[in-house]
């Protein structure tokens, strides 16, 4: 009998296979890489041992130490891979080595011309298929207790297990950003190694395409997203990106757990990117960094100028176009702005034009820079996060730890992690930043004006900084929540928590007991087809 058919042992470590397309410090395009890289160490203290399955990008293979080939597999038709095992930067890794799919330099998803790699579907179907084989115990000695599948790139893992019909470790599907869903042509179904009958509303079909993330949300044992507010938002037509009906149908299996950050990496006292190190909460000791940062970007070195920072992907989701529109309204002799990031070419060009127009007030670094991403937090007075939607956000967590006060839209994880500096919060000495809604130029400009007014009151501003420094941005309590969730999924904890129905977990195969949610998904998708819910990404991007 396969061990996943047996009742789980009540004690001992939980062995989790984390399946992801990126992981800091090996490859990173955004917050996903940071989370995948920092969560395993925090889970280890909770009795959860994580092995991470990654594609064999050059940067991953270069970092892999003591690599051993543990299996040769043919996960998809015409695809041969070697499964490598080793360690890198303190992480236990399994790596899918397939040169023609993954040994490409640069961005893991985009070709040098900025377009998606045309075989992205096959590349990440391969990753998911290998994860499913591991979950089924097909590689001796490396079968996990549970699989944590990150975003659409690992979304087919649960679907493969469902259609294989073999006992296997249960899957917890995570949503880091619902806007990116991994939708591919139905003509690729056979290339993905999926049966024809899988292309159905109760399967992987998603508005006429093969939906990787949709499949994960439908077939996973549990769904986790990265903040409680975002978990509620994505069940609405406004922010559900066409999957709100499915998510409402599986609401009993959906939970929001906030992200944390690695407080060893994000420590202004030891951070090598910080020119003048200081302790967390030392609002005086951080001040020399501001003058040095102003000099680095050619801005007037003046401690009394209100220095705003933005470090972000330059996209519509992040509200960068809103900021660009109001630059003439917010920059004056007493305000400066530094932007660090890359993304939409039109937004990059708009910001570059504004920097030429306001050379003494606005400076831009167009491009990814991990060092500047740290230094801006240690130098700016306030960090702008004007996102139209934000599943969790990490920059505001780094900001408050470094004494940089966030000015952010009241959405998703931003609303969960920032206490607005309204009069009541200031009187109670609990405020940590500024929130604004709705997300438009007028409200953003108003929030900046509010912040600037308080900045001119040094004692009150220092209170905001110290409150932020006291906020727990670590993985500690969040890792505990993940560990409790994993134990419930595996039947290692008491039944009866209101947010989870555990009745089907203990003695059934991991993917059993989904019929009620499947019926809910069917009804939701039928409603979508009748046009009652919005099917498309509001920013015009394909999944």
Secondary structure in CASP SS format (residue, H / E / C, confidence):
PFRMAT SS
TARGET T0000
AUTHOR 0000-0000-0000
METHOD secondary structure of the structure
MODEL  1
X C 1.00
X C 1.00
X H 1.00
X H 1.00
X H 1.00
X C 1.00
X C 1.00
X C 1.00
X C 1.00
X C 1.00
X C 1.00
X C 1.00
X C 1.00
X E 1.00
X E 1.00
X E 1.00
X E 1.00
X E 1.00
X E 1.00
X C 1.00
X C 1.00
X C 1.00
X E 1.00
X C 1.00
X C 1.00
X C 1.00
X E 1.00
X C 1.00
X C 1.00
X C 1.00
X H 1.00
X H 1.00
X H 1.00
X H 1.00
X H 1.00
X H 1.00
X H 1.00
X H 1.00
X H 1.00
X H 1.00
X H 1.00
X H 1.00
X H 1.00
X H 1.00
X C 1.00
X C 1.00
X C 1.00
X E 1.00
X E 1.00
X E 1.00
X E 1.00
X E 1.00
X E 1.00
X E 1.00
X E 1.00
X C 1.00
X C 1.00
X H 1.00
X H 1.00
X H 1.00
X H 1.00
X H 1.00
X H 1.00
X C 1.00
X E 1.00
X E 1.00
X E 1.00
X E 1.00
X E 1.00
X E 1.00
X E 1.00
X E 1.00
X E 1.00
X E 1.00
X E 1.00
X E 1.00
X C 1.00
X C 1.00
X E 1.00
X E 1.00
X E 1.00
X E 1.00
X E 1.00
X E 1.00
X E 1.00
X E 1.00
X E 1.00
X E 1.00
X C 1.00
X C 1.00
X E 1.00
X E 1.00
X E 1.00
X E 1.00
X E 1.00
X E 1.00
X E 1.00
X C 1.00
X H 1.00
X H 1.00
X H 1.00
X H 1.00
X C 1.00
X C 1.00
X C 1.00
X C 1.00
X C 1.00
X C 1.00
X C 1.00
X E 1.00
X C 1.00
X C 1.00
X C 1.00
X C 1.00
X C 1.00
X E 1.00
X C 1.00
X C 1.00
X C 1.00
X H 1.00
X H 1.00
X H 1.00
X H 1.00
X H 1.00
X H 1.00
X H 1.00
X H 1.00
X H 1.00
X H 1.00
X H 1.00
X H 1.00
X H 1.00
X H 1.00
X H 1.00
X H 1.00
X C 1.00
X C 1.00
X C 1.00
X C 1.00
X C 1.00
X C 1.00
X C 1.00
X C 1.00
X C 1.00
X C 1.00
X E 1.00
X E 1.00
X E 1.00
X E 1.00
X E 1.00
X C 1.00
X H 1.00
X H 1.00
X H 1.00
X C 1.00
X H 1.00
X H 1.00
X H 1.00
X H 1.00
X H 1.00
X H 1.00
X H 1.00
X H 1.00
X H 1.00
X C 1.00
X C 1.00
X C 1.00
X C 1.00
X C 1.00
X E 1.00
X E 1.00
X E 1.00
X E 1.00
X E 1.00
X E 1.00
X C 1.00
X C 1.00
X C 1.00
X C 1.00
X C 1.00
X C 1.00
X C 1.00
X E 1.00
X E 1.00
X C 1.00
X H 1.00
X H 1.00
X H 1.00
X C 1.00
X C 1.00
X C 1.00
X C 1.00
X C 1.00
X C 1.00
X C 1.00
X H 1.00
X H 1.00
X H 1.00
X C 1.00
X C 1.00
X C 1.00
X C 1.00
X C 1.00
X C 1.00
X E 1.00
X E 1.00
X C 1.00
X C 1.00
X E 1.00
X E 1.00
X E 1.00
X H 1.00
X H 1.00
X H 1.00
X H 1.00
X H 1.00
X H 1.00
X H 1.00
X H 1.00
X C 1.00
X C 1.00
X E 1.00
X E 1.00
X E 1.00
X E 1.00
X C 1.00
X C 1.00
X H 1.00
X H 1.00
X H 1.00
X H 1.00
X H 1.00
X H 1.00
X C 1.00
X C 1.00
X C 1.00
X C 1.00
X C 1.00
X C 1.00
X C 1.00
X C 1.00
X C 1.00
X C 1.00
X H 1.00
X H 1.00
X H 1.00
X H 1.00
X H 1.00
X H 1.00
X C 1.00
X H 1.00
X H 1.00
X H 1.00
X E 1.00
X E 1.00
X E 1.00
X C 1.00
X C 1.00
X C 1.00
X C 1.00
X C 1.00
X C 1.00
X C 1.00
X C 1.00
X C 1.00
X C 1.00
X C 1.00
X C 1.00
X C 1.00
X C 1.00
X C 1.00
X C 1.00
X C 1.00
X C 1.00
X C 1.00
X C 1.00
X C 1.00
X C 1.00
X C 1.00
X C 1.00
X C 1.00
X C 1.00
X C 1.00
X C 1.00
X C 1.00
X C 1.00
X H 1.00
X H 1.00
X H 1.00
X H 1.00
X H 1.00
X H 1.00
X H 1.00
X H 1.00
X H 1.00
X H 1.00
X C 1.00
X C 1.00
X C 1.00
X C 1.00
X C 1.00
X C 1.00
X C 1.00
X C 1.00
X C 1.00
X E 1.00
X E 1.00
X E 1.00
X E 1.00
X E 1.00
X E 1.00
X C 1.00
X C 1.00
X E 1.00
X C 1.00
X C 1.00
X C 1.00
X C 1.00
X C 1.00
X H 1.00
X H 1.00
X H 1.00
X H 1.00
X H 1.00
X H 1.00
X H 1.00
X H 1.00
X H 1.00
X H 1.00
X H 1.00
X C 1.00
X C 1.00
X C 1.00
X C 1.00
X E 1.00
X E 1.00
X E 1.00
X E 1.00
X E 1.00
X E 1.00
X E 1.00
X C 1.00
X E 1.00
X C 1.00
X H 1.00
X H 1.00
X H 1.00
X H 1.00
X H 1.00
X H 1.00
X H 1.00
X H 1.00
X H 1.00
X H 1.00
X H 1.00
X H 1.00
X H 1.00
X C 1.00
X C 1.00
X C 1.00
X C 1.00
X E 1.00
X E 1.00
X E 1.00
X E 1.00
X E 1.00
X C 1.00
X C 1.00
X C 1.00
X H 1.00
X H 1.00
X H 1.00
X H 1.00
X H 1.00
X H 1.00
X H 1.00
X H 1.00
X H 1.00
X H 1.00
X C 1.00
X C 1.00
X E 1.00
X E 1.00
X E 1.00
X E 1.00
X C 1.00
X C 1.00
X C 1.00
X C 1.00
X C 1.00
X C 1.00
X C 1.00
X C 1.00
X C 1.00
X H 1.00
X H 1.00
X H 1.00
X H 1.00
X H 1.00
X H 1.00
X H 1.00
X H 1.00
X C 1.00
X C 1.00
X E 1.00
X E 1.00
X E 1.00
X E 1.00
X E 1.00
X C 1.00
X C 1.00
X H 1.00
X H 1.00
X H 1.00
X H 1.00
X H 1.00
X H 1.00
X C 1.00
X C 1.00
X E 1.00
X C 1.00
X C 1.00
X H 1.00
X H 1.00
X H 1.00
X H 1.00
X H 1.00
X H 1.00
X C 1.00
X C 1.00
X C 1.00
X C 1.00
X E 1.00
X E 1.00
X E 1.00
X E 1.00
X C 1.00
X C 1.00
X C 1.00
X C 1.00
X H 1.00
X H 1.00
X H 1.00
X H 1.00
X H 1.00
X H 1.00
X H 1.00
X H 1.00
X H 1.00
X H 1.00
X H 1.00
X H 1.00
X H 1.00
X H 1.00
X H 1.00
X C 1.00
X C 1.00
X H 1.00
X H 1.00
X H 1.00
X H 1.00
X H 1.00
X H 1.00
X H 1.00
X H 1.00
X H 1.00
X H 1.00
X H 1.00
X H 1.00
X H 1.00
X C 1.00
X C 1.00
X C 1.00
X C 1.00
X C 1.00
X H 1.00
X H 1.00
X H 1.00
X H 1.00
X H 1.00
X H 1.00
X H 1.00
X H 1.00
X H 1.00
X H 1.00
X H 1.00
X H 1.00
X H 1.00
X H 1.00
X C 1.00
X C 1.00
X C 1.00
X C 1.00
X C 1.00
X C 1.00
X C 1.00
X C 1.00
X C 1.00
X C 1.00
X C 1.00
X C 1.00
X C 1.00
X C 1.00
X C 1.00
X C 1.00
X C 1.00
X C 1.00
X C 1.00
X C 1.00
X C 1.00
X C 1.00
X C 1.00
X C 1.00
X C 1.00
X H 1.00
X H 1.00
X H 1.00
X H 1.00
X H 1.00
X H 1.00
X H 1.00
X H 1.00
X H 1.00
X H 1.00
X H 1.00
X H 1.00
X H 1.00
X H 1.00
X H 1.00
X C 1.00
X C 1.00
X C 1.00
X C 1.00
X C 1.00
X C 1.00
X C 1.00
X C 1.00
X C 1.00
X C 1.00
X C 1.00
X C 1.00
X C 1.00
X C 1.00
END
